[in-house]
Amino acid sequence: MVAGDLDDKPELPILRALLAEAEERAGAPVLRRWVRREGPAGRPIDLLLARDFAGFEDALATLAERGFLLRGGG
């Protein structure tokens, strides 16, 4: 992120906090793969691009419920 990016996007600190917690538990490599993988609600990156932050948070919760494991190929 570029300095000042957070000033006009109040959702970014919340997303960063959500991802920080997930990164602690799963690790950055898992999250990098997960964000582009198809899940029950679609690809998490698509949820972010659509500004569906509640959907993204739900996708993170689903990942946590599964134990931060990625299933299947891809």
HTML snippet that shows the backbone in 3Dmol.js (N, CA, C, O; Angstrom):
<script src="https://3Dmol.org/build/3Dmol-min.js"></script>
<div id="view" style="width:600px;height:400px;position:relative"></div>
<script>
const pdb = `
ATOM      1  N   MET A   1       0.829  -1.179   0.000  1.00  0.00           N
ATOM      2  CA  MET A   1       0.000   0.000   0.000  1.00  0.00           C
ATOM      3  C   MET A   1       0.875   1.244   0.000  1.00  0.00           C
ATOM      4  O   MET A   1       1.958   1.262   0.585  1.00  0.00           O
ATOM      5  N   VAL A   2       0.401   2.251  -0.646  1.00  0.00           N
ATOM      6  CA  VAL A   2       1.099   3.522  -0.714  1.00  0.00           C
ATOM      7  C   VAL A   2       0.640   4.385   0.456  1.00  0.00           C
ATOM      8  O   VAL A   2      -0.534   4.370   0.827  1.00  0.00           O
ATOM      9  N   ALA A   3       1.553   5.119   1.018  1.00  0.00           N
ATOM     10  CA  ALA A   3       1.208   5.999   2.142  1.00  0.00           C
ATOM     11  C   ALA A   3       0.050   6.906   1.747  1.00  0.00           C
ATOM     12  O   ALA A   3       0.037   7.466   0.650  1.00  0.00           O
ATOM     13  N   GLY A   4      -0.905   7.046   2.630  1.00  0.00           N
ATOM     14  CA  GLY A   4      -2.058   7.887   2.368  1.00  0.00           C
ATOM     15  C   GLY A   4      -3.234   7.151   1.755  1.00  0.00           C
ATOM     16  O   GLY A   4      -4.331   7.704   1.687  1.00  0.00           O
ATOM     17  N   ASP A   5      -3.035   5.907   1.303  1.00  0.00           N
ATOM     18  CA  ASP A   5      -4.123   5.140   0.694  1.00  0.00           C
ATOM     19  C   ASP A   5      -5.270   4.896   1.667  1.00  0.00           C
ATOM     20  O   ASP A   5      -6.425   4.785   1.255  1.00  0.00           O
ATOM     21  N   LEU A   6      -4.959   4.815   2.938  1.00  0.00           N
ATOM     22  CA  LEU A   6      -5.990   4.498   3.922  1.00  0.00           C
ATOM     23  C   LEU A   6      -6.880   5.682   4.244  1.00  0.00           C
ATOM     24  O   LEU A   6      -7.969   5.508   4.791  1.00  0.00           O
ATOM     25  N   ASP A   7      -6.433   6.879   3.914  1.00  0.00           N
ATOM     26  CA  ASP A   7      -7.175   8.078   4.289  1.00  0.00           C
ATOM     27  C   ASP A   7      -8.584   8.120   3.705  1.00  0.00           C
ATOM     28  O   ASP A   7      -9.516   8.537   4.393  1.00  0.00           O
ATOM     29  N   ASP A   8      -8.760   7.705   2.472  1.00  0.00           N
ATOM     30  CA  ASP A   8     -10.065   7.814   1.833  1.00  0.00           C
ATOM     31  C   ASP A   8     -10.786   6.474   1.707  1.00  0.00           C
ATOM     32  O   ASP A   8     -11.816   6.390   1.037  1.00  0.00           O
ATOM     33  N   LYS A   9     -10.268   5.443   2.330  1.00  0.00           N
ATOM     34  CA  LYS A   9     -10.873   4.113   2.257  1.00  0.00           C
ATOM     35  C   LYS A   9     -11.001   3.541   3.675  1.00  0.00           C
ATOM     36  O   LYS A   9     -10.126   2.804   4.131  1.00  0.00           O
ATOM     37  N   PRO A  10     -12.088   3.881   4.364  1.00  0.00           N
ATOM     38  CA  PRO A  10     -12.224   3.460   5.762  1.00  0.00           C
ATOM     39  C   PRO A  10     -12.308   1.951   5.952  1.00  0.00           C
ATOM     40  O   PRO A  10     -12.089   1.459   7.059  1.00  0.00           O
ATOM     41  N   GLU A  11     -12.623   1.202   4.886  1.00  0.00           N
ATOM     42  CA  GLU A  11     -12.721  -0.248   5.024  1.00  0.00           C
ATOM     43  C   GLU A  11     -11.356  -0.937   5.063  1.00  0.00           C
ATOM     44  O   GLU A  11     -11.248  -2.065   5.544  1.00  0.00           O
ATOM     45  N   LEU A  12     -10.309  -0.267   4.560  1.00  0.00           N
ATOM     46  CA  LEU A  12      -9.002  -0.912   4.493  1.00  0.00           C
ATOM     47  C   LEU A  12      -8.412  -1.288   5.850  1.00  0.00           C
ATOM     48  O   LEU A  12      -7.860  -2.382   5.969  1.00  0.00           O
ATOM     49  N   PRO A  13      -8.496  -0.449   6.873  1.00  0.00           N
ATOM     50  CA  PRO A  13      -7.969  -0.881   8.174  1.00  0.00           C
ATOM     51  C   PRO A  13      -8.687  -2.123   8.707  1.00  0.00           C
ATOM     52  O   PRO A  13      -8.065  -2.976   9.339  1.00  0.00           O
ATOM     53  N   ILE A  14      -9.976  -2.224   8.458  1.00  0.00           N
ATOM     54  CA  ILE A  14     -10.733  -3.397   8.912  1.00  0.00           C
ATOM     55  C   ILE A  14     -10.277  -4.634   8.153  1.00  0.00           C
ATOM     56  O   ILE A  14     -10.047  -5.685   8.751  1.00  0.00           O
ATOM     57  N   LEU A  15     -10.145  -4.509   6.835  1.00  0.00           N
ATOM     58  CA  LEU A  15      -9.678  -5.645   6.030  1.00  0.00           C
ATOM     59  C   LEU A  15      -8.271  -6.047   6.427  1.00  0.00           C
ATOM     60  O   LEU A  15      -7.972  -7.238   6.519  1.00  0.00           O
ATOM     61  N   ARG A  16      -7.412  -5.087   6.660  1.00  0.00           N
ATOM     62  CA  ARG A  16      -6.039  -5.406   7.088  1.00  0.00           C
ATOM     63  C   ARG A  16      -6.040  -6.153   8.417  1.00  0.00           C
ATOM     64  O   ARG A  16      -5.270  -7.096   8.598  1.00  0.00           O
ATOM     65  N   ALA A  17      -6.897  -5.738   9.344  1.00  0.00           N
ATOM     66  CA  ALA A  17      -6.981  -6.422  10.640  1.00  0.00           C
ATOM     67  C   ALA A  17      -7.479  -7.852  10.459  1.00  0.00           C
ATOM     68  O   ALA A  17      -6.948  -8.777  11.073  1.00  0.00           O
ATOM     69  N   LEU A  18      -8.496  -8.038   9.619  1.00  0.00           N
ATOM     70  CA  LEU A  18      -9.014  -9.386   9.358  1.00  0.00           C
ATOM     71  C   LEU A  18      -7.922 -10.270   8.749  1.00  0.00           C
ATOM     72  O   LEU A  18      -7.741 -11.419   9.152  1.00  0.00           O
ATOM     73  N   LEU A  19      -7.210  -9.723   7.787  1.00  0.00           N
ATOM     74  CA  LEU A  19      -6.167 -10.502   7.122  1.00  0.00           C
ATOM     75  C   LEU A  19      -4.973 -10.756   8.033  1.00  0.00           C
ATOM     76  O   LEU A  19      -4.338 -11.806   7.936  1.00  0.00           O
ATOM     77  N   ALA A  20      -4.657  -9.816   8.910  1.00  0.00           N
ATOM     78  CA  ALA A  20      -3.537 -10.004   9.831  1.00  0.00           C
ATOM     79  C   ALA A  20      -3.805 -11.188  10.746  1.00  0.00           C
ATOM     80  O   ALA A  20      -2.920 -12.009  10.988  1.00  0.00           O
ATOM     81  N   GLU A  21      -5.015 -11.270  11.247  1.00  0.00           N
ATOM     82  CA  GLU A  21      -5.378 -12.393  12.114  1.00  0.00           C
ATOM     83  C   GLU A  21      -5.296 -13.712  11.354  1.00  0.00           C
ATOM     84  O   GLU A  21      -4.761 -14.699  11.859  1.00  0.00           O
ATOM     85  N   ALA A  22      -5.830 -13.718  10.137  1.00  0.00           N
ATOM     86  CA  ALA A  22      -5.786 -14.933   9.325  1.00  0.00           C
ATOM     87  C   ALA A  22      -4.355 -15.291   8.959  1.00  0.00           C
ATOM     88  O   ALA A  22      -3.999 -16.469   8.936  1.00  0.00           O
ATOM     89  N   GLU A  23      -3.528 -14.287   8.672  1.00  0.00           N
ATOM     90  CA  GLU A  23      -2.131 -14.556   8.310  1.00  0.00           C
ATOM     91  C   GLU A  23      -1.362 -15.161   9.475  1.00  0.00           C
ATOM     92  O   GLU A  23      -0.507 -16.025   9.279  1.00  0.00           O
ATOM     93  N   GLU A  24      -1.664 -14.710  10.680  1.00  0.00           N
ATOM     94  CA  GLU A  24      -1.025 -15.291  11.862  1.00  0.00           C
ATOM     95  C   GLU A  24      -1.321 -16.779  11.978  1.00  0.00           C
ATOM     96  O   GLU A  24      -0.449 -17.572  12.334  1.00  0.00           O
ATOM     97  N   ARG A  25      -2.553 -17.146  11.675  1.00  0.00           N
ATOM     98  CA  ARG A  25      -2.984 -18.534  11.834  1.00  0.00           C
ATOM     99  C   ARG A  25      -2.618 -19.404  10.644  1.00  0.00           C
ATOM    100  O   ARG A  25      -2.263 -20.570  10.818  1.00  0.00           O
ATOM    101  N   ALA A  26      -2.697 -18.853   9.428  1.00  0.00           N
ATOM    102  CA  ALA A  26      -2.526 -19.665   8.229  1.00  0.00           C
ATOM    103  C   ALA A  26      -1.196 -19.437   7.528  1.00  0.00           C
ATOM    104  O   ALA A  26      -0.656 -20.350   6.905  1.00  0.00           O
ATOM    105  N   GLY A  27      -0.672 -18.239   7.626  1.00  0.00           N
ATOM    106  CA  GLY A  27       0.540 -17.879   6.910  1.00  0.00           C
ATOM    107  C   GLY A  27       0.219 -17.179   5.599  1.00  0.00           C
ATOM    108  O   GLY A  27      -0.811 -17.435   4.976  1.00  0.00           O
ATOM    109  N   ALA A  28       1.110 -16.301   5.197  1.00  0.00           N
ATOM    110  CA  ALA A  28       0.914 -15.518   3.974  1.00  0.00           C
ATOM    111  C   ALA A  28       0.801 -16.383   2.723  1.00  0.00           C
ATOM    112  O   ALA A  28      -0.029 -16.083   1.865  1.00  0.00           O
ATOM    113  N   PRO A  29       1.605 -17.456   2.577  1.00  0.00           N
ATOM    114  CA  PRO A  29       1.474 -18.266   1.350  1.00  0.00           C
ATOM    115  C   PRO A  29       0.080 -18.873   1.172  1.00  0.00           C
ATOM    116  O   PRO A  29      -0.433 -18.922   0.054  1.00  0.00           O
ATOM    117  N   VAL A  30      -0.528 -19.329   2.250  1.00  0.00           N
ATOM    118  CA  VAL A  30      -1.875 -19.908   2.170  1.00  0.00           C
ATOM    119  C   VAL A  30      -2.876 -18.837   1.757  1.00  0.00           C
ATOM    120  O   VAL A  30      -3.730 -19.080   0.904  1.00  0.00           O
ATOM    121  N   LEU A  31      -2.776 -17.655   2.358  1.00  0.00           N
ATOM    122  CA  LEU A  31      -3.713 -16.589   2.018  1.00  0.00           C
ATOM    123  C   LEU A  31      -3.546 -16.126   0.576  1.00  0.00           C
ATOM    124  O   LEU A  31      -4.532 -15.802  -0.085  1.00  0.00           O
ATOM    125  N   ARG A  32      -2.314 -16.092   0.082  1.00  0.00           N
ATOM    126  CA  ARG A  32      -2.101 -15.700  -1.324  1.00  0.00           C
ATOM    127  C   ARG A  32      -2.770 -16.681  -2.277  1.00  0.00           C
ATOM    128  O   ARG A  32      -3.322 -16.271  -3.298  1.00  0.00           O
ATOM    129  N   ARG A  33      -2.728 -17.969  -1.957  1.00  0.00           N
ATOM    130  CA  ARG A  33      -3.406 -18.966  -2.808  1.00  0.00           C
ATOM    131  C   ARG A  33      -4.919 -18.892  -2.615  1.00  0.00           C
ATOM    132  O   ARG A  33      -5.683 -18.940  -3.579  1.00  0.00           O
ATOM    133  N   TRP A  34      -5.335 -18.776  -1.369  1.00  0.00           N
ATOM    134  CA  TRP A  34      -6.760 -18.795  -1.040  1.00  0.00           C
ATOM    135  C   TRP A  34      -7.531 -17.672  -1.717  1.00  0.00           C
ATOM    136  O   TRP A  34      -8.631 -17.898  -2.221  1.00  0.00           O
ATOM    137  N   VAL A  35      -6.974 -16.469  -1.737  1.00  0.00           N
ATOM    138  CA  VAL A  35      -7.710 -15.306  -2.229  1.00  0.00           C
ATOM    139  C   VAL A  35      -8.102 -15.460  -3.702  1.00  0.00           C
ATOM    140  O   VAL A  35      -9.039 -14.808  -4.164  1.00  0.00           O
ATOM    141  N   ARG A  36      -7.389 -16.319  -4.441  1.00  0.00           N
ATOM    142  CA  ARG A  36      -7.688 -16.527  -5.865  1.00  0.00           C
ATOM    143  C   ARG A  36      -8.381 -17.852  -6.157  1.00  0.00           C
ATOM    144  O   ARG A  36      -8.685 -18.155  -7.311  1.00  0.00           O
ATOM    145  N   ARG A  37      -8.629 -18.638  -5.123  1.00  0.00           N
ATOM    146  CA  ARG A  37      -9.263 -19.950  -5.304  1.00  0.00           C
ATOM    147  C   ARG A  37     -10.776 -19.833  -5.229  1.00  0.00           C
ATOM    148  O   ARG A  37     -11.325 -19.012  -4.493  1.00  0.00           O
ATOM    149  N   GLU A  38     -11.423 -20.670  -6.004  1.00  0.00           N
ATOM    150  CA  GLU A  38     -12.886 -20.733  -5.971  1.00  0.00           C
ATOM    151  C   GLU A  38     -13.313 -21.369  -4.653  1.00  0.00           C
ATOM    152  O   GLU A  38     -12.817 -22.432  -4.279  1.00  0.00           O
ATOM    153  N   GLY A  39     -14.216 -20.728  -3.965  1.00  0.00           N
ATOM    154  CA  GLY A  39     -14.742 -21.247  -2.713  1.00  0.00           C
ATOM    155  C   GLY A  39     -16.251 -21.318  -2.781  1.00  0.00           C
ATOM    156  O   GLY A  39     -16.837 -21.087  -3.839  1.00  0.00           O
ATOM    157  N   PRO A  40     -16.887 -21.635  -1.669  1.00  0.00           N
ATOM    158  CA  PRO A  40     -18.352 -21.753  -1.647  1.00  0.00           C
ATOM    159  C   PRO A  40     -19.066 -20.475  -2.100  1.00  0.00           C
ATOM    160  O   PRO A  40     -20.149 -20.541  -2.680  1.00  0.00           O
ATOM    161  N   ALA A  41     -18.459 -19.314  -1.835  1.00  0.00           N
ATOM    162  CA  ALA A  41     -19.082 -18.046  -2.212  1.00  0.00           C
ATOM    163  C   ALA A  41     -18.387 -17.405  -3.405  1.00  0.00           C
ATOM    164  O   ALA A  41     -18.583 -16.218  -3.667  1.00  0.00           O
ATOM    165  N   GLY A  42     -17.584 -18.166  -4.126  1.00  0.00           N
ATOM    166  CA  GLY A  42     -16.820 -17.613  -5.238  1.00  0.00           C
ATOM    167  C   GLY A  42     -15.388 -17.349  -4.822  1.00  0.00           C
ATOM    168  O   GLY A  42     -14.942 -17.805  -3.768  1.00  0.00           O
ATOM    169  N   ARG A  43     -14.666 -16.608  -5.657  1.00  0.00           N
ATOM    170  CA  ARG A  43     -13.278 -16.286  -5.335  1.00  0.00           C
ATOM    171  C   ARG A  43     -13.234 -15.075  -4.413  1.00  0.00           C
ATOM    172  O   ARG A  43     -13.857 -14.056  -4.709  1.00  0.00           O
ATOM    173  N   PRO A  44     -12.504 -15.168  -3.294  1.00  0.00           N
ATOM    174  CA  PRO A  44     -12.430 -14.033  -2.372  1.00  0.00           C
ATOM    175  C   PRO A  44     -11.963 -12.741  -3.043  1.00  0.00           C
ATOM    176  O   PRO A  44     -12.440 -11.665  -2.683  1.00  0.00           O
ATOM    177  N   ILE A  45     -11.050 -12.818  -4.002  1.00  0.00           N
ATOM    178  CA  ILE A  45     -10.597 -11.611  -4.683  1.00  0.00           C
ATOM    179  C   ILE A  45     -11.755 -10.939  -5.422  1.00  0.00           C
ATOM    180  O   ILE A  45     -11.819  -9.711  -5.484  1.00  0.00           O
ATOM    181  N   ASP A  46     -12.656 -11.723  -5.975  1.00  0.00           N
ATOM    182  CA  ASP A  46     -13.815 -11.155  -6.664  1.00  0.00           C
ATOM    183  C   ASP A  46     -14.758 -10.457  -5.685  1.00  0.00           C
ATOM    184  O   ASP A  46     -15.373  -9.444  -6.020  1.00  0.00           O
ATOM    185  N   LEU A  47     -14.868 -11.001  -4.482  1.00  0.00           N
ATOM    186  CA  LEU A  47     -15.686 -10.350  -3.454  1.00  0.00           C
ATOM    187  C   LEU A  47     -15.108  -8.984  -3.104  1.00  0.00           C
ATOM    188  O   LEU A  47     -15.849  -8.013  -2.947  1.00  0.00           O
ATOM    189  N   LEU A  48     -13.784  -8.911  -2.981  1.00  0.00           N
ATOM    190  CA  LEU A  48     -13.145  -7.632  -2.686  1.00  0.00           C
ATOM    191  C   LEU A  48     -13.334  -6.642  -3.825  1.00  0.00           C
ATOM    192  O   LEU A  48     -13.662  -5.477  -3.599  1.00  0.00           O
ATOM    193  N   LEU A  49     -13.125  -7.110  -5.046  1.00  0.00           N
ATOM    194  CA  LEU A  49     -13.270  -6.220  -6.199  1.00  0.00           C
ATOM    195  C   LEU A  49     -14.698  -5.691  -6.337  1.00  0.00           C
ATOM    196  O   LEU A  49     -14.917  -4.579  -6.817  1.00  0.00           O
ATOM    197  N   ALA A  50     -15.661  -6.501  -5.911  1.00  0.00           N
ATOM    198  CA  ALA A  50     -17.065  -6.077  -5.937  1.00  0.00           C
ATOM    199  C   ALA A  50     -17.442  -5.262  -4.696  1.00  0.00           C
ATOM    200  O   ALA A  50     -18.587  -4.838  -4.539  1.00  0.00           O
ATOM    201  N   ARG A  51     -16.458  -5.054  -3.822  1.00  0.00           N
ATOM    202  CA  ARG A  51     -16.648  -4.328  -2.571  1.00  0.00           C
ATOM    203  C   ARG A  51     -17.673  -5.018  -1.667  1.00  0.00           C
ATOM    204  O   ARG A  51     -18.383  -4.372  -0.896  1.00  0.00           O
ATOM    205  N   ASP A  52     -17.727  -6.347  -1.784  1.00  0.00           N
ATOM    206  CA  ASP A  52     -18.596  -7.160  -0.932  1.00  0.00           C
ATOM    207  C   ASP A  52     -17.783  -7.573   0.293  1.00  0.00           C
ATOM    208  O   ASP A  52     -17.356  -8.722   0.413  1.00  0.00           O
ATOM    209  N   PHE A  53     -17.578  -6.625   1.191  1.00  0.00           N
ATOM    210  CA  PHE A  53     -16.717  -6.854   2.337  1.00  0.00           C
ATOM    211  C   PHE A  53     -17.328  -7.842   3.327  1.00  0.00           C
ATOM    212  O   PHE A  53     -16.609  -8.605   3.972  1.00  0.00           O
ATOM    213  N   ALA A  54     -18.634  -7.828   3.445  1.00  0.00           N
ATOM    214  CA  ALA A  54     -19.293  -8.809   4.317  1.00  0.00           C
ATOM    215  C   ALA A  54     -19.090 -10.210   3.754  1.00  0.00           C
ATOM    216  O   ALA A  54     -18.830 -11.148   4.508  1.00  0.00           O
ATOM    217  N   GLY A  55     -19.204 -10.361   2.444  1.00  0.00           N
ATOM    218  CA  GLY A  55     -18.972 -11.652   1.809  1.00  0.00           C
ATOM    219  C   GLY A  55     -17.533 -12.115   1.985  1.00  0.00           C
ATOM    220  O   GLY A  55     -17.280 -13.301   2.196  1.00  0.00           O
ATOM    221  N   PHE A  56     -16.585 -11.175   1.898  1.00  0.00           N
ATOM    222  CA  PHE A  56     -15.176 -11.500   2.092  1.00  0.00           C
ATOM    223  C   PHE A  56     -14.938 -11.966   3.526  1.00  0.00           C
ATOM    224  O   PHE A  56     -14.225 -12.941   3.764  1.00  0.00           O
ATOM    225  N   GLU A  57     -15.541 -11.261   4.468  1.00  0.00           N
ATOM    226  CA  GLU A  57     -15.402 -11.650   5.876  1.00  0.00           C
ATOM    227  C   GLU A  57     -15.999 -13.040   6.101  1.00  0.00           C
ATOM    228  O   GLU A  57     -15.434 -13.843   6.842  1.00  0.00           O
ATOM    229  N   ASP A  58     -17.132 -13.325   5.468  1.00  0.00           N
ATOM    230  CA  ASP A  58     -17.729 -14.662   5.562  1.00  0.00           C
ATOM    231  C   ASP A  58     -16.808 -15.713   4.967  1.00  0.00           C
ATOM    232  O   ASP A  58     -16.677 -16.807   5.517  1.00  0.00           O
ATOM    233  N   ALA A  59     -16.162 -15.390   3.839  1.00  0.00           N
ATOM    234  CA  ALA A  59     -15.229 -16.332   3.213  1.00  0.00           C
ATOM    235  C   ALA A  59     -14.047 -16.602   4.132  1.00  0.00           C
ATOM    236  O   ALA A  59     -13.586 -17.740   4.224  1.00  0.00           O
ATOM    237  N   LEU A  60     -13.552 -15.578   4.809  1.00  0.00           N
ATOM    238  CA  LEU A  60     -12.471 -15.776   5.781  1.00  0.00           C
ATOM    239  C   LEU A  60     -12.928 -16.660   6.939  1.00  0.00           C
ATOM    240  O   LEU A  60     -12.179 -17.514   7.412  1.00  0.00           O
ATOM    241  N   ALA A  61     -14.156 -16.448   7.390  1.00  0.00           N
ATOM    242  CA  ALA A  61     -14.696 -17.272   8.474  1.00  0.00           C
ATOM    243  C   ALA A  61     -14.806 -18.725   8.039  1.00  0.00           C
ATOM    244  O   ALA A  61     -14.510 -19.630   8.819  1.00  0.00           O
ATOM    245  N   THR A  62     -15.228 -18.957   6.799  1.00  0.00           N
ATOM    246  CA  THR A  62     -15.312 -20.322   6.276  1.00  0.00           C
ATOM    247  C   THR A  62     -13.930 -20.959   6.237  1.00  0.00           C
ATOM    248  O   THR A  62     -13.770 -22.122   6.607  1.00  0.00           O
ATOM    249  N   LEU A  63     -12.935 -20.206   5.792  1.00  0.00           N
ATOM    250  CA  LEU A  63     -11.566 -20.721   5.765  1.00  0.00           C
ATOM    251  C   LEU A  63     -11.109 -21.094   7.173  1.00  0.00           C
ATOM    252  O   LEU A  63     -10.488 -22.139   7.369  1.00  0.00           O
ATOM    253  N   ALA A  64     -11.414 -20.244   8.154  1.00  0.00           N
ATOM    254  CA  ALA A  64     -11.033 -20.529   9.536  1.00  0.00           C
ATOM    255  C   ALA A  64     -11.746 -21.766  10.064  1.00  0.00           C
ATOM    256  O   ALA A  64     -11.142 -22.582  10.761  1.00  0.00           O
ATOM    257  N   GLU A  65     -13.037 -21.909   9.734  1.00  0.00           N
ATOM    258  CA  GLU A  65     -13.793 -23.086  10.182  1.00  0.00           C
ATOM    259  C   GLU A  65     -13.199 -24.375   9.637  1.00  0.00           C
ATOM    260  O   GLU A  65     -13.247 -25.416  10.293  1.00  0.00           O
ATOM    261  N   ARG A  66     -12.644 -24.303   8.449  1.00  0.00           N
ATOM    262  CA  ARG A  66     -12.029 -25.484   7.819  1.00  0.00           C
ATOM    263  C   ARG A  66     -10.613 -25.725   8.326  1.00  0.00           C
ATOM    264  O   ARG A  66      -9.959 -26.684   7.916  1.00  0.00           O
ATOM    265  N   GLY A  67     -10.142 -24.863   9.211  1.00  0.00           N
ATOM    266  CA  GLY A  67      -8.815 -25.042   9.764  1.00  0.00           C
ATOM    267  C   GLY A  67      -7.712 -24.458   8.892  1.00  0.00           C
ATOM    268  O   GLY A  67      -6.570 -24.915   8.953  1.00  0.00           O
ATOM    269  N   PHE A  68      -8.035 -23.456   8.081  1.00  0.00           N
ATOM    270  CA  PHE A  68      -7.083 -22.811   7.200  1.00  0.00           C
ATOM    271  C   PHE A  68      -6.405 -23.804   6.268  1.00  0.00           C
ATOM    272  O   PHE A  68      -5.209 -23.707   5.995  1.00  0.00           O
ATOM    273  N   LEU A  69      -7.185 -24.749   5.792  1.00  0.00           N
ATOM    274  CA  LEU A  69      -6.708 -25.725   4.831  1.00  0.00           C
ATOM    275  C   LEU A  69      -7.342 -25.438   3.485  1.00  0.00           C
ATOM    276  O   LEU A  69      -8.529 -25.124   3.399  1.00  0.00           O
ATOM    277  N   LEU A  70      -6.539 -25.549   2.430  1.00  0.00           N
ATOM    278  CA  LEU A  70      -7.072 -25.441   1.076  1.00  0.00           C
ATOM    279  C   LEU A  70      -7.277 -26.844   0.566  1.00  0.00           C
ATOM    280  O   LEU A  70      -6.370 -27.674   0.620  1.00  0.00           O
ATOM    281  N   ARG A  71      -8.465 -27.110   0.071  1.00  0.00           N
ATOM    282  CA  ARG A  71      -8.786 -28.451  -0.408  1.00  0.00           C
ATOM    283  C   ARG A  71      -8.837 -28.471  -1.918  1.00  0.00           C
ATOM    284  O   ARG A  71      -9.143 -27.462  -2.555  1.00  0.00           O
ATOM    285  N   GLY A  72      -8.544 -29.599  -2.476  1.00  0.00           N
ATOM    286  CA  GLY A  72      -8.635 -29.767  -3.929  1.00  0.00           C
ATOM    287  C   GLY A  72      -7.416 -29.219  -4.641  1.00  0.00           C
ATOM    288  O   GLY A  72      -6.518 -28.650  -4.022  1.00  0.00           O
ATOM    289  N   GLY A  73      -7.400 -29.396  -5.934  1.00  0.00           N
ATOM    290  CA  GLY A  73      -6.282 -28.946  -6.752  1.00  0.00           C
ATOM    291  C   GLY A  73      -6.390 -27.484  -7.063  1.00  0.00           C
ATOM    292  O   GLY A  73      -7.359 -26.821  -6.695  1.00  0.00           O
ATOM    293  N   GLY A  74      -5.383 -26.984  -7.746  1.00  0.00           N
ATOM    294  CA  GLY A  74      -5.425 -25.606  -8.159  1.00  0.00           C
ATOM    295  C   GLY A  74      -4.336 -24.876  -7.622  1.00  0.00           C
ATOM    296  O   GLY A  74      -4.213 -23.677  -7.873  1.00  0.00           O
TER     297      GLY A  74
END
`;
const viewer = $3Dmol.createViewer("view");
viewer.addModel(pdb, "pdb");
viewer.setStyle({}, {cartoon: {color: "spectrum"}});
viewer.zoomTo();
viewer.render();
</script>
